[in-house]
Amino acid sequence: MLLININSLLILKFDLKIYILKIYSTDARAVWQRNFLVYRRLWKTELIAPIIEPIFTFFAFGFGVGSLVSSEVQGMSYLSFVGAGVLAFTVLMRTIFEMTYGAYFRMVYQSTYDAILATPINAESLAAGEILWAVSKGIIDCLFILPLVVIFGSATSLLTPFAILPLTLGCVLLGSVSLGLTARIFDIGKFNVFFAFFFSTIFLCGAWFPLEMLPKWLQKIAYILPTTAVIDLTRACLNGDFAIRHVYESFYLLIASFFFIELALRSIRKRMVV
């Protein structure tokens, strides 16, 4: 009985550790710089997808589907409504891909993580640097896509540049989720399950049509998805239409980001440190 109590206390002590406090900013920045130097050599090919994909998406949804929508959507044209979805979806996808396939290749096939951990850099700083880079990559893409949103007429507010803020928060959250998942995957084929879930839920988060069109029970599920909050906040910045719910969505993303960053750090330590 005493042994059981001691083991319970040890488990409790372990669970109460905050791994974020183990991050060294200089080490995390070094990991980020390593990824940036690689990106700087490949930036031309890296920017092709985030520039071309939104253009075709705007033509398909903004003009193609939009021509079939005669009435306004939430007080704006369908092209204006769908702009936030195009922007958020493209930026978040770049971050997720970086923290799934990109991180997996560095961790397993290239042994980059092993090489980094052979230096004084710890697992938490490594994970933090990876997340920081994924967020930076999303922001870089956002800076190229945002002018396209303005050109296509999907942004009508002077607050449009502030759309970077919710997108950054979304990149932190989904990048952390993706890295935590990657650390627990030993078969690259299992990413198919994750992306099947993500691509399926993207149709429920208000990117292409208002959530009010969904059944009540499905709306409750949609509001749980972090992408819903990211897209809603982005749309508010693009059109200048803010409401009290945006405050709650911001706090939700902040709290969830902290939780999943912590989970990602724990997962990387468990995977990489024997």
N, C-alpha and C positions, 0 to 999 in steps of 0.2 A: 504493500500500500504506500509505504514511504517512497519506494522507487518510482511508482507511478506519479506521485506528486512532484518529485524532483524532475522527472522527465517533462511534466506539464509546465513547470516553471521555466525549464530550458527552452521549450518550444515557444512559450510566451515571450521570453527575452529575445529570441530570434525574430519573432514577428514584429516586435516593437522597434527594431532597428530601422532607421531612416537612411536608405542608401544614397539618397540625393546629397546628403551631407558629406559623402565620401568623394564627391566630384572635385577635381582640381581644375580650375578654369584654364590655366596655362596648358595643361595636358589635353583637355578637351579641345582647345583652340589648335593644338598641334595636329590632332586627328582631323579636325575640320580643314586645316591648311593642306594636309596631304591629299584629301579628296578634291579640294579646289584646284590644286596643281594638275591633277589628272584631268579635271573638267576643262581647264584652260587649254589643254592640248586638243580636246575633242569638242570644243564648244560649237563649232559649225554644224556638226551632225547632231549634237544634242538639242539644238534649237529648231531643227526642222519640224519635228512632231508638234511641239507646243504652238507653233505659228500656223502650220497648215491645218491641223485638226480643227481648231476653233473656227476657221474660215468656212470650211465645209459644213460644220455643225450649224453655223449661223445661216448659211444658205438653206440647209435642210429643214431646220426647225423654225428659224425666223421668217424666212420667205416661203418655204414650201408648206409647212404646217400652218404658219401664220396667215397665209392667204385663205385658209379654210376657216379661220377664226374671225368672224365679222365683228363681234362685240369686244369690248375692253375686258382685260383680266385684272381684277383688283384695282381698277381705276387707271390702268395703263395699257398700252398696246401689247400684243403678245410678244413682239420682238423685244420690247423693253423688259417684259416679265422674264423671258427665257434667257436674257443676257447674263443674269446672276448664276443661273444653272450652268451655262457654258463655261463661264469663268471659273467657278468653284470646282466643277467636275474636272476640268483640265489640270488645274493647279494641284488639287488633292491627289489625283491619279499619279502625277509625277512624283510626289512625295512617297506615296504608297509603293510604287514600283521601285524606288530607290531603296526603301527599307525592307523590301521582300527579296526580289531577285538580285538587286545590286548588293545588298548586305549578305545574302546567302552565298553569292559567288566569292565575295571577299573573305567570308568566314570559312567556307568549306574548300572551294576549288583553288583559290589563290593563296590561302593561308595568311592573308594580310592581318587578320586579328591575332594570330599566333605570333607573328613578327612584332606587332605593336606591343603585345603583352610581355614579350621578352625584354622590353625596355622598362623603365620605372613607372610607366603609365599603368594605372589599375583598370579593372574591368568597368567600373562605373564611369570613369572619365572617357574610356573608349566608347561606351554606349552613348554618353552625352554628346561627344563629338560627332558621332554618326547621326544622331537625331538633329543636331544643330545643322549639319550639312544638308540633310534631307529638307529641312525647313528653308534653308538658304536657296536650295535648288528650286523649291516651289515659288519663293519670292522672285527669283530671277525670271522664271517663266511668267509670273504674274505681271512683271514690269513690261514684258513684251506683248502679253495678251490684252492688258487693260486698254491700251490705245485702240486695239481692234474693237473693243466693246464700245468705245466712244465713237469710232468711225461708223460703225453699223447702227448707231443711234440708240443703243440699249442703256446708255448712261445719260441721265438728264439733270443730275444734281452736281453742285459745286463740291459736295462731300465725296465724290467718286474716288479720289486718291486714298481716302480712309478705308476703302474696301480691302486694302492690304492687311489691316488689323485683324478682322475676323478670319481672313484666309490664313494668316500666320498662325493664329490660335488653332485653327483646324488642322494645319500641317503638323503642329506640335503634337496634337492629340492623336491623329491617325498615324503619324510617323512612329509614335511611341507604341501604339497598338501593333503596328506592323512589325517593328523590331522585336517586340516581346514575343510575337507569334513566330517569327523567323528563328529565334533562339530555341524554340521548342520543336522545330521541324527538322527531321533527319532525312526526309525524302522530298525532293524538290517538286515532285508531282502533286503533293498535298496542297500546294499553293492554289491549285485549281478549285478546291473547295472554298477557300477564302475569297477568291475573286468571283466565283459564282455567286456567293452571298453578297459581296459588295455591289456587283453590277446589277443584281436583282433589286437590292434595296435602294439604288440610286433613283429608281422610278417611283419611290414612295416618299421622297424627301422634299417635294415641292420644287424640284428643278424644272420640270416641264409642264406642270399644271398645279393649280392650288390644292392644298391638302383638303379643303372643304369638299372637294369632289369625291373623296374617299368615304367609305362607311365609317361610322363613329369608332367602332372597335379597331379599325385599321389606322385611323388617325392617331389613336393613343400609341400604337406601335411606332408610327412615323415620328412622333415627337420625341421618342426615346433615342432615335438615331442622331448621333452628333452632326452628321451631314445636313440634317434638317435645320439645325440652329445656325450652322455656318452659312448655308445658302440664304436663309432668311435675313441674317445680319448683313450679308453682302448685298442683297437686293435693297435693303434699307439705305445703305450707303450710296448705291448707284442712283436711287430715285429720291432720296431725302425724306422718306416716309417712315419715321420712327414711332414705336409704341412701347408701352411699359413691358411687354413680353420680351423685348430685346435685352432688357436689363437682366431678366431671369436667364435668358439664353447665354448671355456672357458669363454669368457666374457658373452656370452648368458646365460650360466648356472649360473654364479655369479649374474647377474642382476635378473634373474628369481628366484633364491633362495632367495634373499633379499625380493622380492615382495611377495612370497608365505609364507615366515616366518612371515612377517608382517600380512598377511591375516590370518594365523593360530592363531596368538596371539589375534587378534581381535575376531576371531570366538570363541575361548575358553572363552574369557572374556564375550562375549555376551551370551554364553550358560550357564556358571557356576555362573556368578555374577548377582544377581537380583538387 
